[in-house]
Each structure stands twice: as C-alpha cells, then as structure tokens.
Amino acid sequence: MLGIVAAVLMFAVPAILIATMLYWIIRLGVKHGLRSYDAEKLEAQRQREESTQWTTRT
C-alpha cells in the first residue's frame, strides 16, 4: 500500500509542478502579448489622428 502511494506521489507531484509552470509561462506570455498588441494599436491610432490633423490644417 505504501509503495502505491509513493508511486502515485512520484508521478503526481512532478506532473502538478510542470503543469503549474506551464500555466504561468503561458499566462505571462499572453499578458505580455496583449500589452504589446494594445500598445501597437494605440500607437497606430495616434499616428492616424496626427495624419488627419495635418490634412485638415492645410
């Protein structure tokens, strides 16, 4: 009985640790990607506004 529990723990603990690490890596990667996407979108919007200001001034 103790051997079965030890075998399950030897399999479960590393699997849980790996799953947790992958979760955080993916979560942080998605968060960073969304920030980059939002920053690019905001920059493009600012450039469009600046270009329309120049065309309406002349």
PDB file of N, CA, C, O and CB in Angstrom:
ATOM      1  N   MET A   1       0.824  -1.199   0.000  1.00  0.00           N
ATOM      2  CA  MET A   1       0.000   0.000   0.000  1.00  0.00           C
ATOM      3  C   MET A   1       0.865   1.259   0.000  1.00  0.00           C
ATOM      4  O   MET A   1       0.600   2.202  -0.746  1.00  0.00           O
ATOM      5  CB  MET A   1      -0.936   0.000   1.209  1.00  0.00           C
ATOM      6  N   LEU A   2       1.893   1.269   0.834  1.00  0.00           N
ATOM      7  CA  LEU A   2       2.785   2.419   0.897  1.00  0.00           C
ATOM      8  C   LEU A   2       3.520   2.618  -0.430  1.00  0.00           C
ATOM      9  O   LEU A   2       3.775   3.748  -0.847  1.00  0.00           O
ATOM     10  CB  LEU A   2       3.791   2.246   2.039  1.00  0.00           C
ATOM     11  N   GLY A   3       3.855   1.503  -1.088  1.00  0.00           N
ATOM     12  CA  GLY A   3       4.527   1.584  -2.384  1.00  0.00           C
ATOM     13  C   GLY A   3       3.649   2.207  -3.451  1.00  0.00           C
ATOM     14  O   GLY A   3       4.140   2.946  -4.304  1.00  0.00           O
ATOM     15  N   ILE A   4       2.365   1.922  -3.415  1.00  0.00           N
ATOM     16  CA  ILE A   4       1.429   2.505  -4.384  1.00  0.00           C
ATOM     17  C   ILE A   4       1.301   4.003  -4.148  1.00  0.00           C
ATOM     18  O   ILE A   4       1.307   4.785  -5.099  1.00  0.00           O
ATOM     19  CB  ILE A   4       0.041   1.826  -4.289  1.00  0.00           C
ATOM     20  N   VAL A   5       1.187   4.402  -2.904  1.00  0.00           N
ATOM     21  CA  VAL A   5       1.086   5.825  -2.565  1.00  0.00           C
ATOM     22  C   VAL A   5       2.351   6.554  -3.001  1.00  0.00           C
ATOM     23  O   VAL A   5       2.277   7.643  -3.570  1.00  0.00           O
ATOM     24  CB  VAL A   5       0.849   6.014  -1.045  1.00  0.00           C
ATOM     25  N   ALA A   6       3.500   5.963  -2.739  1.00  0.00           N
ATOM     26  CA  ALA A   6       4.768   6.580  -3.137  1.00  0.00           C
ATOM     27  C   ALA A   6       4.853   6.698  -4.653  1.00  0.00           C
ATOM     28  O   ALA A   6       5.308   7.719  -5.168  1.00  0.00           O
ATOM     29  CB  ALA A   6       5.959   5.766  -2.601  1.00  0.00           C
ATOM     30  N   ALA A   7       4.422   5.669  -5.371  1.00  0.00           N
ATOM     31  CA  ALA A   7       4.461   5.704  -6.835  1.00  0.00           C
ATOM     32  C   ALA A   7       3.535   6.783  -7.383  1.00  0.00           C
ATOM     33  O   ALA A   7       3.889   7.497  -8.321  1.00  0.00           O
ATOM     34  CB  ALA A   7       4.074   4.336  -7.415  1.00  0.00           C
ATOM     35  N   VAL A   8       2.357   6.898  -6.798  1.00  0.00           N
ATOM     36  CA  VAL A   8       1.415   7.937  -7.239  1.00  0.00           C
ATOM     37  C   VAL A   8       1.989   9.318  -6.964  1.00  0.00           C
ATOM     38  O   VAL A   8       1.902  10.209  -7.808  1.00  0.00           O
ATOM     39  CB  VAL A   8       0.048   7.776  -6.533  1.00  0.00           C
ATOM     40  N   LEU A   9       2.574   9.497  -5.789  1.00  0.00           N
ATOM     41  CA  LEU A   9       3.173  10.795  -5.464  1.00  0.00           C
ATOM     42  C   LEU A   9       4.360  11.117  -6.371  1.00  0.00           C
ATOM     43  O   LEU A   9       4.545  12.268  -6.765  1.00  0.00           O
ATOM     44  CB  LEU A   9       3.618  10.817  -4.005  1.00  0.00           C
ATOM     45  N   MET A  10       5.154  10.116  -6.698  1.00  0.00           N
ATOM     46  CA  MET A  10       6.307  10.332  -7.580  1.00  0.00           C
ATOM     47  C   MET A  10       5.861  10.749  -8.972  1.00  0.00           C
ATOM     48  O   MET A  10       6.588  11.458  -9.667  1.00  0.00           O
ATOM     49  CB  MET A  10       7.165   9.065  -7.665  1.00  0.00           C
ATOM     50  N   PHE A  11       4.690  10.324  -9.384  1.00  0.00           N
ATOM     51  CA  PHE A  11       4.160  10.722 -10.683  1.00  0.00           C
ATOM     52  C   PHE A  11       3.385  12.033 -10.589  1.00  0.00           C
ATOM     53  O   PHE A  11       3.534  12.905 -11.445  1.00  0.00           O
ATOM     54  CB  PHE A  11       3.264   9.623 -11.246  1.00  0.00           C
ATOM     55  N   ALA A  12       2.559  12.175  -9.554  1.00  0.00           N
ATOM     56  CA  ALA A  12       1.646  13.312  -9.450  1.00  0.00           C
ATOM     57  C   ALA A  12       2.368  14.625  -9.144  1.00  0.00           C
ATOM     58  O   ALA A  12       2.064  15.653  -9.748  1.00  0.00           O
ATOM     59  CB  ALA A  12       0.614  13.042  -8.381  1.00  0.00           C
ATOM     60  N   VAL A  13       3.310  14.596  -8.223  1.00  0.00           N
ATOM     61  CA  VAL A  13       3.972  15.841  -7.808  1.00  0.00           C
ATOM     62  C   VAL A  13       4.723  16.497  -8.978  1.00  0.00           C
ATOM     63  O   VAL A  13       4.527  17.689  -9.213  1.00  0.00           O
ATOM     64  CB  VAL A  13       4.950  15.561  -6.647  1.00  0.00           C
ATOM     65  N   PRO A  14       5.569  15.776  -9.716  1.00  0.00           N
ATOM     66  CA  PRO A  14       6.220  16.432 -10.865  1.00  0.00           C
ATOM     67  C   PRO A  14       5.213  16.877 -11.932  1.00  0.00           C
ATOM     68  O   PRO A  14       5.397  17.925 -12.551  1.00  0.00           O
ATOM     69  CB  PRO A  14       7.243  15.485 -11.494  1.00  0.00           C
ATOM     70  N   ALA A  15       4.160  16.099 -12.152  1.00  0.00           N
ATOM     71  CA  ALA A  15       3.152  16.485 -13.146  1.00  0.00           C
ATOM     72  C   ALA A  15       2.462  17.778 -12.735  1.00  0.00           C
ATOM     73  O   ALA A  15       2.223  18.650 -13.570  1.00  0.00           O
ATOM     74  CB  ALA A  15       2.111  15.363 -13.329  1.00  0.00           C
ATOM     75  N   ILE A  16       2.143  17.904 -11.460  1.00  0.00           N
ATOM     76  CA  ILE A  16       1.495  19.126 -10.968  1.00  0.00           C
ATOM     77  C   ILE A  16       2.448  20.316 -11.069  1.00  0.00           C
ATOM     78  O   ILE A  16       2.040  21.411 -11.455  1.00  0.00           O
ATOM     79  CB  ILE A  16       1.024  18.941  -9.506  1.00  0.00           C
ATOM     80  N   LEU A  17       3.708  20.101 -10.724  1.00  0.00           N
ATOM     81  CA  LEU A  17       4.691  21.193 -10.823  1.00  0.00           C
ATOM     82  C   LEU A  17       4.883  21.638 -12.272  1.00  0.00           C
ATOM     83  O   LEU A  17       4.933  22.836 -12.549  1.00  0.00           O
ATOM     84  CB  LEU A  17       6.043  20.753 -10.229  1.00  0.00           C
ATOM     85  N   ILE A  18       4.989  20.699 -13.182  1.00  0.00           N
ATOM     86  CA  ILE A  18       5.154  21.035 -14.599  1.00  0.00           C
ATOM     87  C   ILE A  18       3.925  21.764 -15.124  1.00  0.00           C
ATOM     88  O   ILE A  18       4.048  22.751 -15.849  1.00  0.00           O
ATOM     89  CB  ILE A  18       5.412  19.768 -15.430  1.00  0.00           C
ATOM     90  N   ALA A  19       2.743  21.279 -14.761  1.00  0.00           N
ATOM     91  CA  ALA A  19       1.504  21.936 -15.205  1.00  0.00           C
ATOM     92  C   ALA A  19       1.419  23.359 -14.668  1.00  0.00           C
ATOM     93  O   ALA A  19       0.994  24.270 -15.379  1.00  0.00           O
ATOM     94  CB  ALA A  19       0.272  21.131 -14.753  1.00  0.00           C
ATOM     95  N   THR A  20       1.822  23.550 -13.421  1.00  0.00           N
ATOM     96  CA  THR A  20       1.795  24.891 -12.833  1.00  0.00           C
ATOM     97  C   THR A  20       2.781  25.818 -13.538  1.00  0.00           C
ATOM     98  O   THR A  20       2.453  26.969 -13.829  1.00  0.00           O
ATOM     99  CB  THR A  20       2.116  24.824 -11.335  1.00  0.00           C
ATOM    100  N   MET A  21       3.971  25.327 -13.811  1.00  0.00           N
ATOM    101  CA  MET A  21       4.964  26.138 -14.519  1.00  0.00           C
ATOM    102  C   MET A  21       4.479  26.511 -15.916  1.00  0.00           C
ATOM    103  O   MET A  21       4.610  27.663 -16.329  1.00  0.00           O
ATOM    104  CB  MET A  21       6.294  25.389 -14.611  1.00  0.00           C
ATOM    105  N   LEU A  22       3.924  25.550 -16.641  1.00  0.00           N
ATOM    106  CA  LEU A  22       3.415  25.841 -17.981  1.00  0.00           C
ATOM    107  C   LEU A  22       2.268  26.849 -17.940  1.00  0.00           C
ATOM    108  O   LEU A  22       2.175  27.729 -18.795  1.00  0.00           O
ATOM    109  CB  LEU A  22       2.952  24.553 -18.660  1.00  0.00           C
ATOM    110  N   TYR A  23       1.402  26.716 -16.946  1.00  0.00           N
ATOM    111  CA  TYR A  23       0.302  27.659 -16.795  1.00  0.00           C
ATOM    112  C   TYR A  23       0.824  29.082 -16.652  1.00  0.00           C
ATOM    113  O   TYR A  23       0.335  29.990 -17.325  1.00  0.00           O
ATOM    114  CB  TYR A  23      -0.558  27.288 -15.587  1.00  0.00           C
ATOM    115  N   TRP A  24       1.825  29.291 -15.773  1.00  0.00           N
ATOM    116  CA  TRP A  24       2.354  30.629 -15.548  1.00  0.00           C
ATOM    117  C   TRP A  24       3.113  31.149 -16.760  1.00  0.00           C
ATOM    118  O   TRP A  24       3.026  32.333 -17.086  1.00  0.00           O
ATOM    119  CB  TRP A  24       3.257  30.634 -14.334  1.00  0.00           C
ATOM    120  N   ILE A  25       3.849  30.283 -17.423  1.00  0.00           N
ATOM    121  CA  ILE A  25       4.572  30.712 -18.628  1.00  0.00           C
ATOM    122  C   ILE A  25       3.591  31.173 -19.696  1.00  0.00           C
ATOM    123  O   ILE A  25       3.781  32.222 -20.313  1.00  0.00           O
ATOM    124  CB  ILE A  25       5.456  29.568 -19.174  1.00  0.00           C
ATOM    125  N   ILE A  26       2.547  30.391 -19.911  1.00  0.00           N
ATOM    126  CA  ILE A  26       1.552  30.758 -20.929  1.00  0.00           C
ATOM    127  C   ILE A  26       0.787  32.000 -20.499  1.00  0.00           C
ATOM    128  O   ILE A  26       0.538  32.890 -21.313  1.00  0.00           O
ATOM    129  CB  ILE A  26       0.571  29.593 -21.184  1.00  0.00           C
ATOM    130  N   ARG A  27       0.415  32.067 -19.233  1.00  0.00           N
ATOM    131  CA  ARG A  27      -0.352  33.218 -18.745  1.00  0.00           C
ATOM    132  C   ARG A  27       0.436  34.512 -18.901  1.00  0.00           C
ATOM    133  O   ARG A  27      -0.089  35.513 -19.388  1.00  0.00           O
ATOM    134  CB  ARG A  27      -0.742  33.018 -17.276  1.00  0.00           C
ATOM    135  N   LEU A  28       1.699  34.485 -18.485  1.00  0.00           N
ATOM    136  CA  LEU A  28       2.518  35.694 -18.603  1.00  0.00           C
ATOM    137  C   LEU A  28       2.801  36.034 -20.062  1.00  0.00           C
ATOM    138  O   LEU A  28       2.862  37.209 -20.423  1.00  0.00           O
ATOM    139  CB  LEU A  28       3.835  35.519 -17.844  1.00  0.00           C
ATOM    140  N   GLY A  29       2.971  35.019 -20.897  1.00  0.00           N
ATOM    141  CA  GLY A  29       3.189  35.274 -22.317  1.00  0.00           C
ATOM    142  C   GLY A  29       1.988  35.906 -22.970  1.00  0.00           C
ATOM    143  O   GLY A  29       2.133  36.823 -23.779  1.00  0.00           O
ATOM    144  N   VAL A  30       0.811  35.439 -22.638  1.00  0.00           N
ATOM    145  CA  VAL A  30      -0.418  36.021 -23.196  1.00  0.00           C
ATOM    146  C   VAL A  30      -0.595  37.445 -22.696  1.00  0.00           C
ATOM    147  O   VAL A  30      -0.961  38.338 -23.460  1.00  0.00           O
ATOM    148  CB  VAL A  30      -1.653  35.166 -22.824  1.00  0.00           C
ATOM    149  N   LYS A  31      -0.335  37.656 -21.411  1.00  0.00           N
ATOM    150  CA  LYS A  31      -0.468  39.010 -20.854  1.00  0.00           C
ATOM    151  C   LYS A  31       0.482  39.975 -21.559  1.00  0.00           C
ATOM    152  O   LYS A  31       0.094  41.088 -21.914  1.00  0.00           O
ATOM    153  CB  LYS A  31      -0.187  39.003 -19.331  1.00  0.00           C
ATOM    154  N   HIS A  32       1.723  39.547 -21.760  1.00  0.00           N
ATOM    155  CA  HIS A  32       2.702  40.391 -22.444  1.00  0.00           C
ATOM    156  C   HIS A  32       2.274  40.634 -23.891  1.00  0.00           C
ATOM    157  O   HIS A  32       2.387  41.749 -24.400  1.00  0.00           O
ATOM    158  CB  HIS A  32       4.103  39.743 -22.400  1.00  0.00           C
ATOM    159  N   GLY A  33       1.785  39.586 -24.545  1.00  0.00           N
ATOM    160  CA  GLY A  33       1.343  39.729 -25.928  1.00  0.00           C
ATOM    161  C   GLY A  33       0.179  40.691 -26.062  1.00  0.00           C
ATOM    162  O   GLY A  33       0.133  41.479 -27.007  1.00  0.00           O
ATOM    163  N   LEU A  34      -0.755  40.640 -25.137  1.00  0.00           N
ATOM    164  CA  LEU A  34      -1.895  41.555 -25.181  1.00  0.00           C
ATOM    165  C   LEU A  34      -1.456  42.994 -24.929  1.00  0.00           C
ATOM    166  O   LEU A  34      -1.971  43.927 -25.545  1.00  0.00           O
ATOM    167  CB  LEU A  34      -2.950  41.141 -24.153  1.00  0.00           C
ATOM    168  N   ARG A  35      -0.501  43.162 -24.018  1.00  0.00           N
ATOM    169  CA  ARG A  35       0.010  44.519 -23.786  1.00  0.00           C
ATOM    170  C   ARG A  35       0.679  45.070 -25.035  1.00  0.00           C
ATOM    171  O   ARG A  35       0.477  46.231 -25.391  1.00  0.00           O
ATOM    172  CB  ARG A  35       1.000  44.529 -22.614  1.00  0.00           C
ATOM    173  N   SER A  36       1.478  44.239 -25.701  1.00  0.00           N
ATOM    174  CA  SER A  36       2.150  44.676 -26.925  1.00  0.00           C
ATOM    175  C   SER A  36       1.128  45.011 -28.006  1.00  0.00           C
ATOM    176  O   SER A  36       1.260  46.013 -28.709  1.00  0.00           O
ATOM    177  CB  SER A  36       3.120  43.593 -27.428  1.00  0.00           C
ATOM    178  N   TYR A  37       0.108  44.164 -28.131  1.00  0.00           N
ATOM    179  CA  TYR A  37      -0.931  44.397 -29.129  1.00  0.00           C
ATOM    180  C   TYR A  37      -1.660  45.706 -28.848  1.00  0.00           C
ATOM    181  O   TYR A  37      -1.887  46.496 -29.765  1.00  0.00           O
ATOM    182  CB  TYR A  37      -1.926  43.228 -29.154  1.00  0.00           C
ATOM    183  N   ASP A  38      -2.028  45.945 -27.592  1.00  0.00           N
ATOM    184  CA  ASP A  38      -2.718  47.182 -27.239  1.00  0.00           C
ATOM    185  C   ASP A  38      -1.830  48.393 -27.468  1.00  0.00           C
ATOM    186  O   ASP A  38      -2.302  49.432 -27.930  1.00  0.00           O
ATOM    187  CB  ASP A  38      -3.174  47.139 -25.787  1.00  0.00           C
ATOM    188  N   ALA A  39      -0.544  48.267 -27.147  1.00  0.00           N
ATOM    189  CA  ALA A  39       0.380  49.386 -27.353  1.00  0.00           C
ATOM    190  C   ALA A  39       0.525  49.706 -28.831  1.00  0.00           C
ATOM    191  O   ALA A  39       0.540  50.877 -29.212  1.00  0.00           O
ATOM    192  CB  ALA A  39       1.750  49.070 -26.750  1.00  0.00           C
ATOM    193  N   GLU A  40       0.633  48.679 -29.668  1.00  0.00           N
ATOM    194  CA  GLU A  40       0.725  48.911 -31.116  1.00  0.00           C
ATOM    195  C   GLU A  40      -0.545  49.535 -31.659  1.00  0.00           C
ATOM    196  O   GLU A  40      -0.493  50.439 -32.492  1.00  0.00           O
ATOM    197  CB  GLU A  40       1.013  47.605 -31.851  1.00  0.00           C
ATOM    198  N   LYS A  41      -1.684  49.054 -31.189  1.00  0.00           N
ATOM    199  CA  LYS A  41      -2.967  49.585 -31.657  1.00  0.00           C
ATOM    200  C   LYS A  41      -3.103  51.057 -31.265  1.00  0.00           C
ATOM    201  O   LYS A  41      -3.565  51.872 -32.065  1.00  0.00           O
ATOM    202  CB  LYS A  41      -4.144  48.761 -31.078  1.00  0.00           C
ATOM    203  N   LEU A  42      -2.704  51.398 -30.043  1.00  0.00           N
ATOM    204  CA  LEU A  42      -2.769  52.774 -29.580  1.00  0.00           C
ATOM    205  C   LEU A  42      -1.829  53.666 -30.381  1.00  0.00           C
ATOM    206  O   LEU A  42      -2.189  54.787 -30.740  1.00  0.00           O
ATOM    207  CB  LEU A  42      -2.432  52.851 -28.097  1.00  0.00           C
ATOM    208  N   GLU A  43      -0.629  53.173 -30.662  1.00  0.00           N
ATOM    209  CA  GLU A  43       0.332  53.948 -31.458  1.00  0.00           C
ATOM    210  C   GLU A  43      -0.195  54.185 -32.868  1.00  0.00           C
ATOM    211  O   GLU A  43      -0.063  55.287 -33.400  1.00  0.00           O
ATOM    212  CB  GLU A  43       1.688  53.227 -31.518  1.00  0.00           C
ATOM    213  N   ALA A  44      -0.784  53.173 -33.470  1.00  0.00           N
ATOM    214  CA  ALA A  44      -1.345  53.332 -34.816  1.00  0.00           C
ATOM    215  C   ALA A  44      -2.491  54.338 -34.798  1.00  0.00           C
ATOM    216  O   ALA A  44      -2.635  55.138 -35.723  1.00  0.00           O
ATOM    217  CB  ALA A  44      -1.834  51.974 -35.368  1.00  0.00           C
ATOM    218  N   GLN A  45      -3.294  54.296 -33.760  1.00  0.00           N
ATOM    219  CA  GLN A  45      -4.409  55.238 -33.647  1.00  0.00           C
ATOM    220  C   GLN A  45      -3.879  56.666 -33.509  1.00  0.00           C
ATOM    221  O   GLN A  45      -4.417  57.588 -34.121  1.00  0.00           O
ATOM    222  CB  GLN A  45      -5.310  54.877 -32.438  1.00  0.00           C
ATOM    223  N   ARG A  46      -2.833  56.849 -32.714  1.00  0.00           N
ATOM    224  CA  ARG A  46      -2.238  58.185 -32.559  1.00  0.00           C
ATOM    225  C   ARG A  46      -1.672  58.685 -33.881  1.00  0.00           C
ATOM    226  O   ARG A  46      -1.830  59.859 -34.217  1.00  0.00           O
ATOM    227  CB  ARG A  46      -1.131  58.164 -31.489  1.00  0.00           C
ATOM    228  N   GLN A  47      -1.014  57.805 -34.635  1.00  0.00           N
ATOM    229  CA  GLN A  47      -0.454  58.210 -35.915  1.00  0.00           C
ATOM    230  C   GLN A  47      -1.550  58.592 -36.890  1.00  0.00           C
ATOM    231  O   GLN A  47      -1.405  59.553 -37.646  1.00  0.00           O
ATOM    232  CB  GLN A  47       0.401  57.097 -36.498  1.00  0.00           C
ATOM    233  N   ARG A  48      -2.662  57.835 -36.880  1.00  0.00           N
ATOM    234  CA  ARG A  48      -3.780  58.186 -37.760  1.00  0.00           C
ATOM    235  C   ARG A  48      -4.364  59.545 -37.382  1.00  0.00           C
ATOM    236  O   ARG A  48      -4.696  60.342 -38.259  1.00  0.00           O
ATOM    237  CB  ARG A  48      -4.873  57.105 -37.699  1.00  0.00           C
ATOM    238  N   GLU A  49      -4.491  59.811 -36.090  1.00  0.00           N
ATOM    239  CA  GLU A  49      -5.015  61.102 -35.648  1.00  0.00           C
ATOM    240  C   GLU A  49      -4.081  62.237 -36.047  1.00  0.00           C
ATOM    241  O   GLU A  49      -4.536  63.299 -36.472  1.00  0.00           O
ATOM    242  CB  GLU A  49      -5.225  61.103 -34.132  1.00  0.00           C
ATOM    243  N   GLU A  50      -2.774  62.016 -35.909  1.00  0.00           N
ATOM    244  CA  GLU A  50      -1.817  63.048 -36.305  1.00  0.00           C
ATOM    245  C   GLU A  50      -1.881  63.306 -37.800  1.00  0.00           C
ATOM    246  O   GLU A  50      -1.818  64.457 -38.233  1.00  0.00           O
ATOM    247  CB  GLU A  50      -0.398  62.647 -35.902  1.00  0.00           C
ATOM    248  N   SER A  51      -2.004  62.252 -38.595  1.00  0.00           N
ATOM    249  CA  SER A  51      -2.046  62.441 -40.045  1.00  0.00           C
ATOM    250  C   SER A  51      -3.329  63.152 -40.462  1.00  0.00           C
ATOM    251  O   SER A  51      -3.304  63.949 -41.400  1.00  0.00           O
ATOM    252  CB  SER A  51      -1.932  61.090 -40.768  1.00  0.00           C
ATOM    253  N   THR A  52      -4.438  62.889 -39.796  1.00  0.00           N
ATOM    254  CA  THR A  52      -5.671  63.593 -40.146  1.00  0.00           C
ATOM    255  C   THR A  52      -5.619  65.040 -39.679  1.00  0.00           C
ATOM    256  O   THR A  52      -6.240  65.901 -40.302  1.00  0.00           O
ATOM    257  CB  THR A  52      -6.885  62.886 -39.535  1.00  0.00           C
ATOM    258  N   GLN A  53      -4.898  65.333 -38.601  1.00  0.00           N
ATOM    259  CA  GLN A  53      -4.749  66.718 -38.174  1.00  0.00           C
ATOM    260  C   GLN A  53      -3.963  67.511 -39.212  1.00  0.00           C
ATOM    261  O   GLN A  53      -4.298  68.661 -39.497  1.00  0.00           O
ATOM    262  CB  GLN A  53      -4.054  66.791 -36.804  1.00  0.00           C
ATOM    263  N   TRP A  54      -2.932  66.911 -39.773  1.00  0.00           N
ATOM    264  CA  TRP A  54      -2.139  67.594 -40.793  1.00  0.00           C
ATOM    265  C   TRP A  54      -2.953  67.842 -42.055  1.00  0.00           C
ATOM    266  O   TRP A  54      -2.821  68.898 -42.674  1.00  0.00           O
ATOM    267  CB  TRP A  54      -0.893  66.782 -41.128  1.00  0.00           C
ATOM    268  N   THR A  55      -3.780  66.900 -42.441  1.00  0.00           N
ATOM    269  CA  THR A  55      -4.555  67.082 -43.666  1.00  0.00           C
ATOM    270  C   THR A  55      -5.689  68.079 -43.453  1.00  0.00           C
ATOM    271  O   THR A  55      -6.079  68.750 -44.409  1.00  0.00           O
ATOM    272  CB  THR A  55      -5.116  65.740 -44.147  1.00  0.00           C
ATOM    273  N   THR A  56      -6.227  68.206 -42.266  1.00  0.00           N
ATOM    274  CA  THR A  56      -7.301  69.160 -42.039  1.00  0.00           C
ATOM    275  C   THR A  56      -6.772  70.572 -41.822  1.00  0.00           C
ATOM    276  O   THR A  56      -7.524  71.533 -41.989  1.00  0.00           O
ATOM    277  CB  THR A  56      -8.131  68.733 -40.851  1.00  0.00           C
ATOM    278  N   ARG A  57      -5.510  70.727 -41.456  1.00  0.00           N
ATOM    279  CA  ARG A  57      -4.935  72.065 -41.252  1.00  0.00           C
ATOM    280  C   ARG A  57      -4.648  72.783 -42.573  1.00  0.00           C
ATOM    281  O   ARG A  57      -4.734  74.009 -42.638  1.00  0.00           O
ATOM    282  CB  ARG A  57      -3.648  71.960 -40.437  1.00  0.00           C
ATOM    283  N   THR A  58      -4.320  72.057 -43.591  1.00  0.00           N
ATOM    284  CA  THR A  58      -3.896  72.712 -44.840  1.00  0.00           C
ATOM    285  C   THR A  58      -5.050  73.075 -45.711  1.00  0.00           C
ATOM    286  O   THR A  58      -4.857  73.631 -46.793  1.00  0.00           O
ATOM    287  CB  THR A  58      -2.962  71.831 -45.608  1.00  0.00           C
TER     288      THR A  58
END
